[in-house]
Amino acid sequence: MNASFCRHIIIAVFCLVMAAPATAASSTPASYNEELTGKLHAFGVQLAESYNRTVNGSKARKTIQKNTDGTYTAIYHEIDLDSITASFKESSDPKGPVKYIGILTYAEVKHVSTAPTRAEAEKGPFTASRSTTTELVKYIRGRWTY
């Protein structure tokens, strides 16, 4: 086999491993997997709530800009709490400090309003567009961390 062919095989195997569904490890009891998934979901909701409250560009801290035509555009982002899904896999290094890798997927919603005045733009109505985001978190010393 030539080196190029071996490289392609290695890349293909890596892609297959990374594309495998994110499910809990089968070597642990189902109730433990459900408990960890529940804690991961709760951790994801906690992160999203914090983001929605505190980030610049949130609903409470809208970004407002004046456009070249004299109108104003107000923009804010928020994470849809109902869209959060959670799953996990065992870490590839069983002797390392990270026992599991958590996968949090959620929809981030961008709200935009354009109006003749700053106050009207800030008031709305807003049009929404959604994008999906995936975050990886780790399970260390009995808890999920970002």
SEKOL-194948 format. One record per atom (N, C-alpha, C): residue number from 1; atom name; x, y, z. Coordinates in pm, whole numbers, plus 50000, padded with zeros to 5 digits. Atoms other than C-alpha are relative to their C-alpha. Layout:
% SEKOL-194948
[atom NUM,"CA",[X,Y,Z]];
...
***
This chain:
% SEKOL-194948
[atom 1,"N",[50084,49882,50000]];
[atom 1,"CA",[50000,50000,50000]];
[atom 1,"C",[50088,50124,50000]];
[atom 2,"N",[49922,49877,50001]];
[atom 2,"CA",[50120,50345,49924]];
[atom 2,"C",[49955,50094,50112]];
[atom 3,"N",[50027,49910,49888]];
[atom 3,"CA",[50128,50627,50179]];
[atom 3,"C",[49872,50079,49981]];
[atom 4,"N",[50121,49923,50028]];
[atom 4,"CA",[49850,50821,50009]];
[atom 4,"C",[49874,49918,50031]];
[atom 5,"N",[50114,50087,49975]];
[atom 5,"CA",[49612,50525,50026]];
[atom 5,"C",[49980,49982,50151]];
[atom 6,"N",[50008,50017,49854]];
[atom 6,"CA",[49693,50468,50397]];
[atom 6,"C",[49943,50126,50066]];
[atom 7,"N",[50052,49875,49946]];
[atom 7,"CA",[49629,50835,50470]];
[atom 7,"C",[49849,50010,49979]];
[atom 8,"N",[50143,49994,50029]];
[atom 8,"CA",[49288,50812,50301]];
[atom 8,"C",[49922,49904,50089]];
[atom 9,"N",[50066,50096,49913]];
[atom 9,"CA",[49198,50502,50503]];
[atom 9,"C",[49992,50056,50142]];
[atom 10,"N",[49999,49943,49865]];
[atom 10,"CA",[49300,50673,50828]];
[atom 10,"C",[49899,50113,50011]];
[atom 11,"N",[50097,49889,50000]];
[atom 11,"CA",[49096,50983,50741]];
[atom 11,"C",[49858,49946,49997]];
[atom 12,"N",[50134,50058,50009]];
[atom 12,"CA",[48795,50768,50648]];
[atom 12,"C",[49958,49939,50133]];
[atom 13,"N",[50032,50060,49871]];
[atom 13,"CA",[48811,50575,50976]];
[atom 13,"C",[49974,50110,50103]];
[atom 14,"N",[50019,49889,49907]];
[atom 14,"CA",[48848,50900,51173]];
[atom 14,"C",[49862,50064,49978]];
[atom 15,"N",[50130,49939,50031]];
[atom 15,"CA",[48543,51048,50995]];
[atom 15,"C",[49886,49911,50045]];
[atom 16,"N",[50105,50092,49954]];
[atom 16,"CA",[48337,50736,51068]];
[atom 16,"C",[49985,50003,50151]];
[atom 17,"N",[50006,49995,49853]];
[atom 17,"CA",[48428,50747,51436]];
[atom 17,"C",[49936,50131,50046]];
[atom 18,"N",[50055,49870,49960]];
[atom 18,"CA",[48347,51119,51462]];
[atom 18,"C",[49853,50013,49961]];
[atom 19,"N",[50138,49989,50045]];
[atom 19,"CA",[48019,51075,51272]];
[atom 19,"C",[49907,49904,50071]];
[atom 20,"N",[50083,50096,49929]];
[atom 20,"CA",[47896,50794,51496]];
[atom 20,"C",[49903,50075,50090]];
[atom 21,"N",[50099,49931,49916]];
[atom 21,"CA",[47578,50885,51685]];
[atom 21,"C",[50051,50018,50142]];
[atom 22,"N",[49957,49970,49863]];
[atom 22,"CA",[47639,51047,52020]];
[atom 22,"C",[49904,49933,50096]];
[atom 23,"N",[50084,50072,49905]];
[atom 23,"CA",[47492,50790,52258]];
[atom 23,"C",[50080,49973,50124]];
[atom 24,"N",[49932,50032,49876]];
[atom 24,"CA",[47571,50706,52612]];
[atom 24,"C",[50068,49865,49987]];
[atom 25,"N",[49923,50124,50006]];
[atom 25,"CA",[47821,50430,52668]];
[atom 25,"C",[49917,49882,50047]];
[atom 26,"N",[50082,50116,49969]];
[atom 26,"CA",[47670,50083,52679]];
[atom 26,"C",[50054,49922,50119]];
[atom 27,"N",[49941,50073,49889]];
[atom 27,"CA",[47905,49963,52955]];
[atom 27,"C",[49947,50047,50135]];
[atom 28,"N",[50055,49950,49875]];
[atom 28,"CA",[47715,50164,53218]];
[atom 28,"C",[49850,49970,50002]];
[atom 29,"N",[50143,50030,49990]];
[atom 29,"CA",[47364,50088,53349]];
[atom 29,"C",[49913,50110,49939]];
[atom 30,"N",[50090,49905,50066]];
[atom 30,"CA",[47073,50253,53168]];
[atom 30,"C",[49956,50111,50095]];
[atom 31,"N",[50046,49898,49906]];
[atom 31,"CA",[46955,50434,53483]];
[atom 31,"C",[50109,50105,50024]];
[atom 32,"N",[49889,49906,49984]];
[atom 32,"CA",[47301,50589,53527]];
[atom 32,"C",[50011,50089,49877]];
[atom 33,"N",[49996,49923,50125]];
[atom 33,"CA",[47301,50696,53161]];
[atom 33,"C",[49889,50105,49998]];
[atom 34,"N",[50112,49905,49996]];
[atom 34,"CA",[46958,50856,53204]];
[atom 34,"C",[50026,50112,50100]];
[atom 35,"N",[49969,49900,49899]];
[atom 35,"CA",[47073,51033,53519]];
[atom 35,"C",[50103,50101,49947]];
[atom 36,"N",[49898,49912,50055]];
[atom 36,"CA",[47385,51170,53347]];
[atom 36,"C",[49944,50087,49888]];
[atom 37,"N",[50061,49923,50108]];
[atom 37,"CA",[47184,51276,53043]];
[atom 37,"C",[49910,50109,50057]];
[atom 38,"N",[50086,49900,49934]];
[atom 38,"CA",[46932,51452,53269]];
[atom 38,"C",[50082,50113,50061]];
[atom 39,"N",[49914,49897,49942]];
[atom 39,"CA",[47211,51633,53454]];
[atom 39,"C",[50065,50085,49891]];
[atom 40,"N",[49942,49926,50111]];
[atom 40,"CA",[47371,51729,53123]];
[atom 40,"C",[49898,50097,49941]];
[atom 41,"N",[50106,49913,50054]];
[atom 41,"CA",[47039,51866,52993]];
[atom 41,"C",[49977,50119,50094]];
[atom 42,"N",[50020,49892,49902]];
[atom 42,"CA",[46988,52065,53315]];
[atom 42,"C",[50117,50098,49996]];
[atom 43,"N",[49882,49915,50012]];
[atom 43,"CA",[47345,52198,53283]];
[atom 43,"C",[49989,50088,49875]];
[atom 44,"N",[50018,49924,50124]];
[atom 44,"CA",[47270,52304,52924]];
[atom 44,"C",[49896,50109,50015]];
[atom 45,"N",[50104,49900,49976]];
[atom 45,"CA",[46952,52483,53030]];
[atom 45,"C",[50054,50113,50087]];
[atom 46,"N",[49939,49899,49912]];
[atom 46,"CA",[47144,52660,53307]];
[atom 46,"C",[50094,50092,49921]];
[atom 47,"N",[49911,49919,50083]];
[atom 47,"CA",[47410,52777,53059]];
[atom 47,"C",[49920,50093,49908]];
[atom 48,"N",[50081,49921,50092]];
[atom 48,"CA",[47144,52895,52813]];
[atom 48,"C",[49928,50113,50072]];
[atom 49,"N",[50067,49895,49923]];
[atom 49,"CA",[46950,53086,53079]];
[atom 49,"C",[50098,50111,50037]];
[atom 50,"N",[49899,49901,49967]];
[atom 50,"CA",[47270,53258,53188]];
[atom 50,"C",[50036,50083,49877]];
[atom 51,"N",[49970,49931,50126]];
[atom 51,"CA",[47353,53344,52826]];
[atom 51,"C",[49888,50098,49967]];
[atom 52,"N",[50114,49916,50036]];
[atom 52,"CA",[47003,53480,52765]];
[atom 52,"C",[49989,50123,50090]];
[atom 53,"N",[50008,49887,49906]];
[atom 53,"CA",[47030,53705,53074]];
[atom 53,"C",[50114,50099,49986]];
[atom 54,"N",[49883,49916,49978]];
[atom 54,"CA",[47382,53839,53055]];
[atom 54,"C",[50080,50042,49877]];
[atom 55,"N",[49913,49971,50114]];
[atom 55,"CA",[47536,53842,52709]];
[atom 55,"C",[49961,50133,49934]];
[atom 56,"N",[50029,49881,50079]];
[atom 56,"CA",[47569,54168,52518]];
[atom 56,"C",[49931,49955,49873]];
[atom 57,"N",[50079,50042,50115]];
[atom 57,"CA",[47315,54149,52239]];
[atom 57,"C",[49885,49909,50040]];
[atom 58,"N",[50115,50078,49953]];
[atom 58,"CA",[47059,53969,52457]];
[atom 58,"C",[49876,50087,49995]];
[atom 59,"N",[50126,49925,50006]];
[atom 59,"CA",[46695,54074,52482]];
[atom 59,"C",[50005,50125,50088]];
[atom 60,"N",[49988,49885,49908]];
[atom 60,"CA",[46774,54302,52777]];
[atom 60,"C",[50106,50100,49954]];
[atom 61,"N",[49888,49915,50046]];
[atom 61,"CA",[47085,54441,52603]];
[atom 61,"C",[50009,49997,49848]];
[atom 62,"N",[50005,50002,50146]];
[atom 62,"CA",[46981,54478,52242]];
[atom 62,"C",[50110,50087,49939]];
[atom 63,"N",[49907,49919,50078]];
[atom 63,"CA",[47229,54603,51986]];
[atom 63,"C",[49915,50086,49907]];
[atom 64,"N",[50077,49909,50085]];
[atom 64,"CA",[47087,54911,51813]];
[atom 64,"C",[50097,50081,49916]];
[atom 65,"N",[49911,49927,50091]];
[atom 65,"CA",[47249,55065,51509]];
[atom 65,"C",[49919,50089,49908]];
[atom 66,"N",[50063,49909,50094]];
[atom 66,"CA",[47164,55356,51288]];
[atom 66,"C",[50046,49961,49860]];
[atom 67,"N",[49969,50037,50137]];
[atom 67,"CA",[47146,55265,50920]];
[atom 67,"C",[50029,50123,49916]];
[atom 68,"N",[49963,49888,50088]];
[atom 68,"CA",[47271,55480,50632]];
[atom 68,"C",[49878,50076,49950]];
[atom 69,"N",[50122,49932,50047]];
[atom 69,"CA",[46911,55557,50529]];
[atom 69,"C",[49927,50074,50111]];
[atom 70,"N",[50060,49927,49889]];
[atom 70,"CA",[46836,55705,50874]];
[atom 70,"C",[49912,49914,50089]];
[atom 71,"N",[50079,50089,49916]];
[atom 71,"CA",[46638,55407,51005]];
[atom 71,"C",[50089,49936,50106]];
[atom 72,"N",[49928,50069,49894]];
[atom 72,"CA",[46738,55204,51310]];
[atom 72,"C",[49969,49851,49996]];
[atom 73,"N",[50018,50144,49992]];
[atom 73,"CA",[46789,54831,51347]];
[atom 73,"C",[50039,49954,50139]];
[atom 74,"N",[49974,50059,49869]];
[atom 74,"CA",[46762,54653,51681]];
[atom 74,"C",[50016,49849,49980]];
[atom 75,"N",[49971,50143,50013]];
[atom 75,"CA",[46909,54303,51711]];
[atom 75,"C",[50026,49942,50138]];
[atom 76,"N",[49962,50074,49880]];
[atom 76,"CA",[46916,54051,51992]];
[atom 76,"C",[49998,49851,49970]];
[atom 77,"N",[49987,50145,50014]];
[atom 77,"CA",[47003,53684,52027]];
[atom 77,"C",[49950,49935,50127]];
[atom 78,"N",[50034,50080,49883]];
[atom 78,"CA",[46865,53419,52256]];
[atom 78,"C",[50003,49853,49962]];
[atom 79,"N",[50002,50144,50020]];
[atom 79,"CA",[46886,53044,52297]];
[atom 79,"C",[49859,49952,50032]];
[atom 80,"N",[50132,50059,49979]];
[atom 80,"CA",[46555,52860,52260]];
[atom 80,"C",[50016,49885,50099]];
[atom 81,"N",[49983,50100,49895]];
[atom 81,"CA",[46542,52663,52587]];
[atom 81,"C",[49932,49868,49966]];
[atom 82,"N",[50072,50122,50037]];
[atom 82,"CA",[46292,52415,52442]];
[atom 82,"C",[50074,49918,49894]];
[atom 83,"N",[49929,50070,50107]];
[atom 83,"CA",[46535,52322,52165]];
[atom 83,"C",[50123,49924,50048]];
[atom 84,"N",[49876,50060,49949]];
[atom 84,"CA",[46816,52198,52391]];
[atom 84,"C",[49987,49848,50005]];
[atom 85,"N",[49990,50146,49989]];
[atom 85,"CA",[46910,51833,52345]];
[atom 85,"C",[50138,49966,50054]];
[atom 86,"N",[49875,50039,49934]];
[atom 86,"CA",[47180,51647,52535]];
[atom 86,"C",[50026,49852,49977]];
[atom 87,"N",[49954,50138,50008]];
[atom 87,"CA",[47379,51329,52480]];
[atom 87,"C",[50147,50001,50040]];
[atom 88,"N",[49859,50007,49962]];
[atom 88,"CA",[47723,51203,52578]];
[atom 88,"C",[50062,49871,49951]];
[atom 89,"N",[49918,50116,50035]];
[atom 89,"CA",[48001,50962,52491]];
[atom 89,"C",[50108,49985,50105]];
[atom 90,"N",[49885,50018,49914]];
[atom 90,"CA",[48276,50806,52694]];
[atom 90,"C",[50120,50069,49939]];
[atom 91,"N",[49877,49937,50047]];
[atom 91,"CA",[48606,50987,52670]];
[atom 91,"C",[50088,49895,49934]];
[atom 92,"N",[49910,50094,50068]];
[atom 92,"CA",[48863,50830,52439]];
[atom 92,"C",[50121,49966,50086]];
[atom 93,"N",[49889,50026,49910]];
[atom 93,"CA",[49116,50843,52726]];
[atom 93,"C",[49943,49959,50136]];
[atom 94,"N",[50064,50043,49875]];
[atom 94,"CA",[48974,50628,53009]];
[atom 94,"C",[50081,50030,50126]];
[atom 95,"N",[49917,49970,49883]];
[atom 95,"CA",[49268,50711,53239]];
[atom 95,"C",[50013,50150,50026]];
[atom 96,"N",[49991,49855,49985]];
[atom 96,"CA",[49240,51087,53189]];
[atom 96,"C",[49894,50053,50095]];
[atom 97,"N",[50096,49941,49906]];
[atom 97,"CA",[49044,51328,53409]];
[atom 97,"C",[49859,50015,49943]];
[atom 98,"N",[50132,49984,50063]];
[atom 98,"CA",[48758,51364,53156]];
[atom 98,"C",[49940,49862,49977]];
[atom 99,"N",[50062,50132,50012]];
[atom 99,"CA",[48525,51066,53191]];
[atom 99,"C",[49906,49994,49880]];
[atom 100,"N",[50096,49996,50111]];
[atom 100,"CA",[48258,51172,52938]];
[atom 100,"C",[50012,50134,49926]];
[atom 101,"N",[50012,49879,50081]];
[atom 101,"CA",[48218,51425,52658]];
[atom 101,"C",[49851,50019,49975]];
[atom 102,"N",[50140,49969,50019]];
[atom 102,"CA",[47876,51590,52654]];
[atom 102,"C",[49979,50081,49873]];
[atom 103,"N",[50035,49927,50122]];
[atom 103,"CA",[47710,51715,52337]];
[atom 103,"C",[49867,50070,50024]];
[atom 104,"N",[50121,49918,49985]];
[atom 104,"CA",[47460,52000,52377]];
[atom 104,"C",[49970,50064,49865]];
[atom 105,"N",[50042,49940,50126]];
[atom 105,"CA",[47268,52104,52068]];
[atom 105,"C",[49877,50087,50029]];
[atom 106,"N",[50112,49909,49975]];
[atom 106,"CA",[47033,52401,52062]];
[atom 106,"C",[49983,50095,49882]];
[atom 107,"N",[50026,49899,50102]];
[atom 107,"CA",[46875,52664,51840]];
[atom 107,"C",[50027,50137,50059]];
[atom 108,"N",[49978,49861,49964]];
[atom 108,"CA",[47005,53017,51863]];
[atom 108,"C",[49911,50083,49909]];
[atom 109,"N",[50096,49920,50076]];
[atom 109,"CA",[46742,53268,51755]];
[atom 109,"C",[50048,50144,49996]];
[atom 110,"N",[49961,49860,50020]];
[atom 110,"CA",[46837,53606,51610]];
[atom 110,"C",[49874,50078,49966]];
[atom 111,"N",[50118,49916,50019]];
[atom 111,"CA",[46566,53873,51634]];
[atom 111,"C",[50044,50135,49944]];
[atom 112,"N",[49963,49874,50065]];
[atom 112,"CA",[46580,54179,51408]];
[atom 112,"C",[49875,50085,49979]];
[atom 113,"N",[50108,49904,50023]];
[atom 113,"CA",[46359,54488,51394]];
[atom 113,"C",[50060,50127,49941]];
[atom 114,"N",[49957,49874,50060]];
[atom 114,"CA",[46402,54789,51168]];
[atom 114,"C",[49882,50095,50000]];
[atom 115,"N",[50107,49901,49991]];
[atom 115,"CA",[46202,55108,51218]];
[atom 115,"C",[50060,50140,49980]];
[atom 116,"N",[49953,49863,50023]];
[atom 116,"CA",[46222,55484,51156]];
[atom 116,"C",[50069,50062,50121]];
[atom 117,"N",[49939,49942,49880]];
[atom 117,"CA",[46314,55564,51517]];
[atom 117,"C",[50064,49890,50085]];
[atom 118,"N",[49930,50094,49911]];
[atom 118,"CA",[46537,55404,51777]];
[atom 118,"C",[49899,49929,50092]];
[atom 119,"N",[50098,50057,49907]];
[atom 119,"CA",[46246,55352,52019]];
[atom 119,"C",[49910,49897,49931]];
[atom 120,"N",[50085,50095,50073]];
[atom 120,"CA",[46030,55184,51753]];
[atom 120,"C",[50077,49872,49965]];
[atom 121,"N",[49919,50118,50033]];
[atom 121,"CA",[46314,54954,51647]];
[atom 121,"C",[50018,49913,50124]];
[atom 122,"N",[49979,50076,49876]];
[atom 122,"CA",[46376,54855,52009]];
[atom 122,"C",[49872,49930,50045]];
[atom 123,"N",[50129,50056,49961]];
[atom 123,"CA",[46003,54789,52060]];
[atom 123,"C",[49958,49883,49911]];
[atom 124,"N",[50038,50108,50092]];
[atom 124,"CA",[45959,54568,51752]];
[atom 124,"C",[49887,50042,49910]];
[atom 125,"N",[49990,50146,49995]];
[atom 125,"CA",[45800,54376,51593]];
[atom 125,"C",[50132,49950,49943]];
[atom 126,"N",[49875,50061,50040]];
[atom 126,"CA",[46098,54146,51544]];
[atom 126,"C",[49973,49880,49909]];
[atom 127,"N",[50003,50122,50080]];
[atom 127,"CA",[46155,53887,51277]];
[atom 127,"C",[50112,49910,50053]];
[atom 128,"N",[49905,50094,49941]];
[atom 128,"CA",[46336,53574,51390]];
[atom 128,"C",[50059,49908,49894]];
[atom 129,"N",[49935,50103,50082]];
[atom 129,"CA",[46587,53349,51219]];
[atom 129,"C",[50075,49908,50095]];
[atom 130,"N",[49942,50100,49911]];
[atom 130,"CA",[46721,53028,51370]];
[atom 130,"C",[50124,49937,49939]];
[atom 131,"N",[49884,50078,50042]];
[atom 131,"CA",[47055,52854,51353]];
[atom 131,"C",[50028,49897,50110]];
[atom 132,"N",[49972,50106,49904]];
[atom 132,"CA",[47165,52533,51521]];
[atom 132,"C",[50147,50006,50041]];
[atom 133,"N",[49865,49997,49944]];
[atom 133,"CA",[47470,52526,51747]];
[atom 133,"C",[50022,49874,50082]];
[atom 134,"N",[49962,50116,49920]];
[atom 134,"CA",[47652,52234,51906]];
[atom 134,"C",[50118,50040,50088]];
[atom 135,"N",[49894,49972,49904]];
[atom 135,"CA",[47865,52273,52218]];
[atom 135,"C",[50048,49868,50060]];
[atom 136,"N",[49944,50116,49932]];
[atom 136,"CA",[48097,52016,52371]];
[atom 136,"C",[50037,50040,50142]];
[atom 137,"N",[49966,49977,49860]];
[atom 137,"CA",[48129,51997,52750]];
[atom 137,"C",[50062,49872,50055]];
[atom 138,"N",[49933,50117,49944]];
[atom 138,"CA",[48315,51760,52978]];
[atom 138,"C",[49947,49966,50138]];
[atom 139,"N",[50041,50050,49870]];
[atom 139,"CA",[48232,51549,53280]];
[atom 139,"C",[50126,49967,50078]];
[atom 140,"N",[49881,50016,49919]];
[atom 140,"CA",[48504,51581,53543]];
[atom 140,"C",[49961,50000,50147]];
[atom 141,"N",[50022,50008,49854]];
[atom 141,"CA",[48498,51480,53909]];
[atom 141,"C",[49852,50006,50038]];
[atom 142,"N",[50141,50014,49964]];
[atom 142,"CA",[48128,51399,53909]];
[atom 142,"C",[49908,50112,49958]];
[atom 143,"N",[50091,49894,50045]];
[atom 143,"CA",[47993,51708,53733]];
[atom 143,"C",[50036,50046,49860]];
[atom 144,"N",[49981,49946,50134]];
[atom 144,"CA",[47950,51866,53391]];
[atom 144,"C",[50060,50139,50012]];
[atom 145,"N",[49937,49868,50001]];
[atom 145,"CA",[48171,52166,53317]];
[atom 145,"C",[50016,50047,49857]];
[atom 146,"N",[49987,49940,50133]];
[atom 146,"CA",[48205,52403,53024]];
[atom 146,"C",[50144,50031,49973]];
***
